């Protein structure tokens, strides 16, 4: 049975245990502390990239991988018809308690039944694809969920800098494919795959699958915001 270690850390923080320490093991180096409060940020604490993406949301919007609903709550306050989709049952419970009106607990890869004008995936939300082949699968799923003329908004980053100084061995697969594992308290979650996609690789995949890509914003940390829509032939 999968342990929702991440969801438990979020729940404890939401209940007032603000010193909760969530450890993130990775496949490229030493484990790192992940500050839980980053998932509970207010709009005043959002990055410029996030504000740009949120301002572009239009029509029926799906916040895919919504976490505890910080982005969904902001969109909701702006009058956007937003659905928050999240796989963690504990995170979904927190969203409902925080006032997100429409929460769906589901796997992003199998969710069906509704269509949207905008799909939003922030905090490297496309990373849930896990691998480059998973990116193709996720984009195909998004195409099924978008109305004609709909848009996909997400951020990712190029993490090749991790290997540039030669301290870490080159991975056997694409540089952006990472293995993570959460540890919280005495519980260790199941390992999971995550992917960071550099711009050139994203554009190559997108064009092959019939998407048009716009890079809307870049920062000094090689993080970028992309907007994608299906080609019209």
Rosetta blueprint (number, residue, H / E / L):
1 X L
2 X L
3 X L
4 X L
5 X H
6 X H
7 X H
8 X H
9 X H
10 X H
11 X H
12 X H
13 X H
14 X H
15 X L
16 X L
17 X L
18 X L
19 X L
20 X L
21 X L
22 X E
23 X E
24 X E
25 X E
26 X E
27 X L
28 X L
29 X L
30 X L
31 X L
32 X E
33 X E
34 X E
35 X L
36 X H
37 X H
38 X H
39 X H
40 X H
41 X L
42 X L
43 X H
44 X H
45 X H
46 X L
47 X L
48 X H
49 X H
50 X H
51 X H
52 X H
53 X H
54 X H
55 X H
56 X H
57 X L
58 X L
59 X L
60 X L
61 X E
62 X E
63 X E
64 X E
65 X L
66 X L
67 X L
68 X L
69 X L
70 X H
71 X H
72 X H
73 X H
74 X H
75 X H
76 X H
77 X H
78 X L
79 X L
80 X L
81 X L
82 X E
83 X E
84 X E
85 X E
86 X E
87 X L
88 X L
89 X H
90 X H
91 X H
92 X H
93 X H
94 X H
95 X H
96 X H
97 X H
98 X H
99 X L
100 X L
101 X L
102 X L
103 X E
104 X E
105 X E
106 X L
107 X L
108 X L
109 X L
110 X L
111 X L
112 X L
113 X L
114 X L
115 X L
116 X E
117 X E
118 X E
119 X E
120 X E
121 X E
122 X L
123 X L
124 X L
125 X H
126 X H
127 X H
128 X H
129 X H
130 X L
131 X L
132 X H
133 X H
134 X H
135 X H
136 X H
137 X H
138 X H
139 X H
140 X H
141 X H
142 X H
143 X H
144 X H
145 X H
146 X E
147 X E
148 X E
149 X E
150 X E
151 X E
152 X E
153 X E
154 X E
155 X E
156 X E
157 X E
158 X L
159 X L
160 X H
161 X H
162 X H
163 X H
164 X L
165 X L
166 X L
167 X L
168 X L
169 X L
170 X L
171 X L
172 X L
173 X L
174 X L
175 X L
176 X L
177 X E
178 X E
179 X E
180 X E
181 X E
182 X E
183 X E
184 X E
185 X L
186 X L
187 X E
188 X E
189 X L
190 X L
191 X L
192 X E
193 X E
194 X E
195 X E
196 X L
197 X L
198 X L
199 X H
200 X H
201 X H
202 X H
203 X H
204 X H
205 X H
206 X H
207 X H
208 X H
209 X L
210 X L
211 X E
212 X E
213 X E
214 X E
215 X E
216 X E
217 X E
218 X E
219 X L
220 X L
221 X L
222 X L
223 X E
224 X E
225 X E
226 X E
227 X E
228 X E
229 X E
230 X E
231 X L
232 X L
233 X L
